[in-house]
Amino acid sequence: MDPEQARRLITDEPSYDWGFGEGRSCSLCGANIAYQDDRDRHTRWHRALAELLGLGWEDLSRQQPADPALAAAVDAVVHPRGLRRLSRIATASEPWRAIPDVPLGAHGTVTLLLGAPGVVVARSAGAGRVEVRRGVVHVGGHRTALADELRAAVGHVRTTLGRGRHREPAVCGVVVAPDGLEGGDPEPPTVLGASADGLADRLALLPEALGYGELEALHDVARRSTTWGG
């Protein structure tokens, strides 16, 4: 085995495809794993080996957000308070997870929110009055390409997180307006609009799209710097 193959074996995250007989086989080392608990332990073994050899990936979910206004809006989604918190408890709904400042190369940097509705690609519109006119986002009275740029980022995230899965995850974008938003959602329909203080309510309207166990698995892949080429 050459050094590059060895590095990939250690640092990549395994997926599990159907193997011979019962169980699934590890995509990295070929081990046959019979049960979900065994797959979880096997995945942790790969991670522990990577960390031991100093070849592990960076956990993007632990980094400090660069945009305080967007971070505050996202925090209200991840850590709901008051009636929103009671509603989550009453419905036993899955909590949202956030990954700030995910680098998408030519598509810039975004914040990812992962919940039962799927993946939300969030980007701030910046300071100033934000309006949506005929589906186009205007900031400070000026027409912008925010919706089109975010649509491209959504496509990149959907493709990246869909690799090795039976189906691509549900992904949409949201333009977050720190100083308030006038108008509805921009075009195309895969991109939403929300004021910073209304982001949690806007995302609460999205239908559930992820099945049991899918959210954890998706978050585990999305938070790794290696997923995004880091």
C-alpha positions as CSV (number, residue, x, y, z in Angstrom):
1,M,0.0,0.0,0.0
2,D,1.5,3.4,-1.0
3,P,1.5,6.3,1.4
4,E,-1.4,8.1,-0.2
5,Q,-3.6,5.0,0.0
6,A,-2.6,4.6,3.6
7,R,-3.5,8.2,4.4
8,R,-6.9,7.9,2.7
9,L,-7.6,4.7,4.6
10,I,-7.0,6.6,7.9
11,T,-8.4,10.0,7.3
12,D,-11.5,9.4,5.1
13,E,-14.8,8.7,6.7
14,P,-16.1,5.2,5.9
15,S,-19.4,4.5,4.3
16,Y,-21.0,1.1,4.5
17,D,-22.3,-0.7,1.4
18,W,-24.0,-4.1,1.3
19,G,-21.4,-6.8,1.5
20,F,-21.6,-10.6,1.1
21,G,-24.2,-12.3,3.2
22,E,-25.6,-10.2,6.1
23,G,-24.3,-6.8,7.1
24,R,-22.4,-4.1,5.2
25,S,-18.8,-3.7,4.3
26,C,-16.5,-0.7,5.1
27,S,-15.7,1.3,2.1
28,L,-12.2,2.0,3.4
29,C,-10.8,-1.3,4.7
30,G,-13.4,-3.8,3.5
31,A,-14.4,-5.1,7.0
32,N,-17.8,-6.7,7.1
33,I,-20.0,-5.1,9.8
34,A,-23.2,-6.8,10.8
35,Y,-25.1,-4.3,12.9
36,Q,-25.5,-0.5,13.2
37,D,-23.7,-0.5,16.6
38,D,-20.8,-2.3,15.1
39,R,-20.6,0.2,12.3
40,D,-20.6,3.1,14.8
41,R,-17.7,1.5,16.7
42,H,-15.9,0.8,13.5
43,T,-16.2,4.4,12.4
44,R,-14.9,5.6,15.7
45,W,-12.0,3.3,15.3
46,H,-11.0,5.0,12.0
47,R,-11.4,8.4,13.6
48,A,-9.3,7.5,16.7
49,L,-6.5,6.1,14.4
50,A,-6.5,9.3,12.4
51,E,-6.3,11.5,15.5
52,L,-3.5,9.2,17.0
53,L,-1.4,9.7,13.8
54,G,-2.1,13.4,13.5
55,L,-3.9,12.9,10.2
56,G,-7.4,13.7,11.4
57,W,-9.9,16.3,10.1
58,E,-10.9,19.6,11.7
59,D,-14.3,19.7,13.3
60,L,-15.8,22.8,11.7
61,S,-18.8,22.9,14.1
62,R,-16.4,23.9,16.9
63,Q,-15.0,27.0,15.2
64,Q,-15.9,30.5,16.3
65,P,-18.4,32.2,13.8
66,A,-16.9,35.1,12.0
67,D,-20.3,37.0,11.6
68,P,-21.8,37.9,15.0
69,A,-25.2,39.0,13.6
70,L,-25.6,35.7,11.7
71,A,-24.3,33.7,14.6
72,A,-26.9,35.2,16.9
73,A,-29.7,34.4,14.5
74,V,-28.5,30.8,14.1
75,D,-28.1,30.4,17.9
76,A,-31.8,31.2,18.3
77,V,-32.6,28.3,16.0
78,V,-30.2,25.8,17.6
79,H,-31.0,26.9,21.2
80,P,-34.6,28.0,21.2
81,R,-36.0,29.8,24.2
82,G,-39.4,30.4,25.7
83,L,-42.3,29.0,23.7
84,R,-40.1,27.6,21.0
85,R,-38.2,25.5,23.5
86,L,-41.4,24.2,25.0
87,S,-42.7,23.4,21.6
88,R,-39.5,21.4,20.8
89,I,-39.9,19.5,24.1
90,A,-43.6,18.8,23.6
91,T,-43.1,17.5,20.0
92,A,-39.9,15.7,20.8
93,S,-38.5,17.2,17.6
94,E,-34.9,16.8,16.6
95,P,-32.7,19.8,17.5
96,W,-31.0,21.8,14.8
97,R,-27.2,21.6,14.4
98,A,-25.1,24.5,13.1
99,I,-21.7,24.5,11.3
100,P,-20.4,28.1,10.9
101,D,-18.1,29.3,8.1
102,V,-18.0,26.3,5.9
103,P,-15.6,26.9,2.9
104,L,-17.2,26.1,-0.5
105,G,-14.3,27.3,-2.7
106,A,-15.6,29.4,-5.5
107,H,-19.0,29.5,-3.9
108,G,-17.7,31.4,-0.8
109,T,-18.3,30.7,2.8
110,V,-21.7,29.7,4.3
111,T,-23.2,28.6,7.6
112,L,-25.0,25.2,7.5
113,L,-28.0,24.4,9.6
114,L,-29.0,20.8,9.8
115,G,-32.4,19.6,11.1
116,A,-35.3,17.3,10.3
117,P,-36.2,19.4,7.2
118,G,-32.7,18.7,5.8
119,V,-29.8,21.1,5.2
120,V,-30.2,24.9,5.2
121,V,-27.4,27.0,3.6
122,A,-27.4,30.4,5.3
123,R,-25.7,33.6,4.2
124,S,-26.1,37.1,5.6
125,A,-27.3,39.9,3.3
126,G,-25.1,42.3,5.4
127,A,-26.1,45.5,7.0
128,G,-28.7,47.8,5.4
129,R,-32.3,47.7,4.3
130,V,-33.1,44.4,2.6
131,E,-36.0,44.1,0.1
132,V,-37.1,41.4,-2.2
133,R,-38.6,42.8,-5.4
134,R,-39.8,40.5,-8.1
135,G,-37.8,37.7,-6.6
136,V,-34.5,39.7,-6.6
137,V,-32.7,40.7,-3.3
138,H,-31.9,44.4,-3.0
139,V,-29.7,45.7,-0.2
140,G,-29.6,49.4,0.5
141,G,-31.6,50.0,-2.6
142,H,-29.2,48.2,-4.9
143,R,-29.9,45.0,-6.8
144,T,-27.7,42.1,-5.8
145,A,-27.0,38.6,-7.1
146,L,-27.3,37.1,-3.6
147,A,-30.1,34.7,-4.5
148,D,-28.3,33.3,-7.6
149,E,-25.0,33.0,-5.7
150,L,-26.8,31.1,-2.9
151,R,-28.6,28.9,-5.4
152,A,-25.1,27.8,-6.7
153,A,-23.9,27.2,-3.2
154,V,-27.0,25.1,-2.5
155,G,-26.3,22.9,-5.5
156,H,-22.7,22.4,-4.4
157,V,-23.7,21.4,-0.9
158,R,-26.4,19.0,-2.2
159,T,-23.9,17.3,-4.5
160,T,-21.1,17.1,-1.9
161,L,-23.3,15.7,0.9
162,G,-25.1,13.4,-1.6
163,R,-21.9,11.4,-2.5
164,G,-22.1,7.9,-1.3
165,R,-25.7,8.1,-0.3
166,H,-28.8,6.4,-1.9
167,R,-30.3,9.8,-2.5
168,E,-29.3,13.5,-2.2
169,P,-30.4,15.2,1.0
170,A,-33.0,18.0,0.9
171,V,-31.0,21.3,0.7
172,C,-32.3,24.9,0.5
173,G,-30.7,28.3,1.0
174,V,-31.8,31.3,3.1
175,V,-30.7,34.9,2.8
176,V,-30.6,36.3,6.4
177,A,-31.3,40.0,6.8
178,P,-29.8,41.3,10.1
179,D,-31.8,44.6,10.0
180,G,-35.1,43.2,8.8
181,L,-36.6,42.0,5.5
182,E,-39.3,43.4,3.3
183,G,-41.0,41.3,0.7
184,G,-41.3,37.5,0.4
185,D,-38.9,34.8,-0.6
186,P,-36.5,35.5,-3.5
187,E,-36.3,33.4,-6.7
188,P,-35.6,30.6,-7.2
189,P,-37.8,28.6,-4.9
190,T,-34.8,26.8,-3.4
191,V,-33.8,30.1,-1.7
192,L,-35.7,31.6,1.2
193,G,-35.6,35.0,2.8
194,A,-35.7,35.7,6.6
195,S,-35.0,38.5,9.0
196,A,-32.4,37.6,11.6
197,D,-35.0,37.6,14.4
198,G,-37.5,35.6,12.3
199,L,-35.1,32.9,11.1
200,A,-36.3,30.3,13.6
201,D,-39.9,30.9,12.8
202,R,-39.2,30.7,9.0
203,L,-37.3,27.3,9.3
204,A,-40.1,25.9,11.6
205,L,-42.4,26.0,8.5
206,L,-40.2,23.6,6.5
207,P,-41.5,20.1,6.1
208,E,-39.5,17.2,7.6
209,A,-37.3,15.4,5.0
210,L,-34.8,13.3,6.9
211,G,-35.7,9.9,8.4
212,Y,-34.6,8.4,11.7
213,G,-30.8,8.4,12.1
214,E,-30.2,10.3,8.8
215,L,-29.7,13.7,10.6
216,E,-26.8,12.5,12.8
217,A,-25.1,10.7,9.9
218,L,-25.4,13.8,7.7
219,H,-24.1,16.2,10.4
220,D,-21.2,13.8,11.0
221,V,-20.1,14.2,7.4
222,A,-20.9,17.9,7.0
223,R,-18.8,19.0,10.0
224,R,-15.6,17.5,8.7
225,S,-13.1,19.8,7.0
226,T,-12.1,17.0,4.7
227,T,-15.7,16.9,3.3
228,W,-15.1,20.3,1.8
229,G,-11.6,19.8,0.7
230,G,-9.9,21.0,3.9
